[in-house]
Amino acid sequence: MAEKFDPRSGVPVSTDAAKLFLTVWRDLTRRSAPDLPLKSDLDPAALTAALSHFWLYRQMPDRTILCHFTGEDVTSAWGAPTRGKPLSQIIRNGMHKPVEARFNLAMERRLLVHGINHTPGAEHSYAERIYGPLRDEDGTLYVAGISVYRSAGPELLENALQSLEMDALRAYDALTLDYIGTFHGTDLDPQG
């Protein structure tokens, strides 16, 4: 049995794309502190090796979320282009609401969120995601992230379930990367 991960020991990224995003994120926040990083400071060239996994959503004045950009792997995983669409048209039947709530919380509370979730019935068996808030010069908020979709056999999935707590979304302070808590649905549990 794998050892349980202690979220206070750091952000447990496992894929190269997520590691690159975290490296770029640390650089952005180091330069922007104490403010959130500007969207214009995120250089796509810094994410070239992970750009196919990258996505960017904008918070609208009514707090709905609009897709601003998705890389090729993300678009492929959704099965259709998502750019310019509200999250409610990408994730249908009301299933967008928990994602939208977490995105809004990440932007408004300055959280970097990381997790790996099981995706039964999809062409891939799990996805690693890491995302954090950006802002425009006019104060518009964005959430930028990486989603890496992978297939895994039962043994790898079981190990991930035991060690990284698959389906647990952990929140970290977006600027300091201090552990804040774990999401349970749309609730952030500081003890989690």
C-alpha positions in Angstrom: 0.0 0.0 0.0 1.3 3.4 -0.9 2.0 6.0 1.7 -0.6 8.8 2.2 0.4 12.2 0.8 0.7 15.1 3.2 -0.6 18.1 1.4 1.5 20.4 3.7 4.6 19.0 2.0 4.0 20.8 -1.3 1.9 20.6 -4.4 2.1 16.9 -5.6 2.2 17.4 -9.4 2.9 14.2 -11.2 3.0 14.9 -14.9 5.6 16.9 -16.8 3.0 19.4 -18.0 1.7 20.1 -14.5 5.3 20.4 -13.2 6.0 23.0 -15.9 2.8 24.9 -15.1 3.8 25.0 -11.4 7.3 26.2 -12.3 5.9 29.0 -14.5 3.3 29.8 -11.8 6.0 30.2 -9.2 7.9 32.6 -11.4 4.7 34.6 -12.2 3.7 35.0 -8.6 7.3 35.8 -7.5 7.2 38.8 -9.9 3.6 39.9 -9.1 3.5 39.5 -5.3 1.6 40.8 -3.4 -0.9 41.1 -6.4 -2.2 38.3 -8.5 -0.2 37.8 -11.7 -1.4 39.6 -14.8 -2.7 37.5 -17.7 -0.5 39.5 -20.0 2.6 38.4 -18.0 1.9 34.7 -18.8 4.1 34.0 -21.7 2.8 31.1 -23.8 6.4 30.4 -24.9 7.2 29.5 -21.3 4.5 26.8 -21.5 5.3 25.5 -25.1 5.9 21.9 -23.9 2.5 21.9 -22.2 0.5 24.3 -24.4 -1.7 21.4 -25.7 -2.9 20.8 -22.1 -3.3 24.5 -21.2 -6.7 26.3 -20.8 -7.9 29.8 -19.7 -11.4 30.8 -18.6 -12.7 34.3 -17.8 -15.0 35.3 -15.0 -17.9 37.3 -16.4 -19.6 40.1 -14.3 -22.4 37.7 -13.3 -19.7 35.2 -12.1 -20.4 32.8 -15.0 -17.3 31.4 -16.6 -16.4 31.8 -20.3 -13.8 29.7 -22.1 -11.1 32.0 -23.4 -8.6 29.3 -24.7 -8.0 25.5 -24.7 -5.1 23.6 -26.1 -5.5 20.7 -28.5 -5.5 17.9 -25.9 -8.1 19.7 -23.8 -10.3 20.4 -26.9 -9.9 16.7 -27.9 -10.9 15.5 -24.5 -14.1 17.6 -24.6 -14.8 16.3 -28.0 -15.6 19.7 -29.5 -14.2 23.3 -29.6 -14.9 25.2 -26.4 -13.4 28.6 -27.0 -15.9 31.4 -26.5 -18.5 29.1 -24.9 -19.8 29.5 -21.3 -18.9 26.6 -19.0 -22.6 25.7 -18.9 -22.4 24.8 -22.6 -19.2 22.8 -22.2 -20.3 20.8 -19.1 -24.1 20.3 -19.6 -27.1 19.4 -17.5 -26.1 21.6 -14.6 -22.9 19.6 -14.0 -20.9 22.8 -14.6 -22.1 24.3 -11.3 -19.5 22.7 -9.0 -16.7 23.4 -11.4 -17.9 27.0 -11.8 -18.1 27.4 -8.0 -14.5 26.1 -7.6 -13.2 28.4 -10.4 -14.9 31.4 -8.8 -13.5 30.5 -5.4 -10.0 30.0 -6.8 -10.2 33.5 -8.4 -11.8 35.3 -5.6 -9.8 33.7 -2.7 -6.5 33.5 -4.6 -6.2 29.7 -4.6 -4.0 27.4 -6.6 -5.9 24.2 -7.0 -4.5 20.7 -7.8 -6.1 17.3 -8.1 -6.3 14.1 -10.0 -9.7 12.7 -10.8 -11.0 9.4 -12.1 -13.0 9.8 -15.3 -15.0 6.6 -15.9 -16.6 6.2 -19.3 -14.2 8.6 -21.0 -11.5 7.7 -23.4 -9.0 8.5 -20.7 -9.1 7.0 -17.2 -7.9 10.0 -15.1 -7.0 13.7 -15.4 -4.5 15.7 -13.5 -5.4 19.4 -13.2 -3.7 22.4 -11.7 -5.0 25.9 -11.9 -4.8 29.3 -10.5 -6.1 32.9 -10.8 -4.9 35.7 -13.1 -6.1 39.2 -13.6 -6.3 41.7 -16.4 -5.2 45.3 -15.9 -8.9 46.3 -15.6 -9.4 43.8 -12.8 -11.2 41.1 -14.8 -10.4 37.7 -13.3 -9.3 34.6 -15.1 -8.4 31.0 -14.1 -5.5 29.4 -16.0 -4.6 25.8 -15.8 -3.3 22.6 -17.2 -5.4 19.4 -17.7 -3.4 16.2 -18.5 -5.6 13.3 -19.6 -4.2 9.8 -19.3 -5.2 6.2 -19.4 -4.0 3.8 -16.7 -4.4 0.2 -15.8 -6.0 -0.9 -12.6 -2.7 -1.1 -10.7 -1.7 2.5 -11.5 -5.2 3.8 -10.7 -5.2 2.0 -7.4 -1.8 3.4 -6.5 -3.0 6.9 -7.3 -6.2 6.4 -5.3 -4.2 5.4 -2.3 -1.3 7.8 -2.5 -2.6 11.0 -4.0 -6.3 10.6 -3.0 -7.8 10.5 -6.4 -10.7 12.9 -6.7 -9.4 15.1 -3.9 -8.9 18.7 -5.0 -6.4 20.5 -2.8 -6.2 24.3 -2.5 -3.1 26.3 -1.8 -2.5 30.0 -1.4 -1.9 31.1 -5.0 1.1 33.3 -4.0 2.8 31.4 -1.2 1.7 27.9 -2.1 0.8 27.2 1.6 -1.8 24.5 1.9 -5.3 25.9 2.6 -7.6 22.8 2.5 -9.3 20.2 0.4 -12.5 20.7 -1.6 -15.4 18.5 -0.8 -17.7 19.2 -3.7 -17.7 23.0 -3.7 -16.9 23.4 0.0 -13.3 24.1 1.1 -12.4 22.1 4.2 -9.4 23.6 6.0 -9.0 20.3 7.9 -9.2 18.2 4.7 
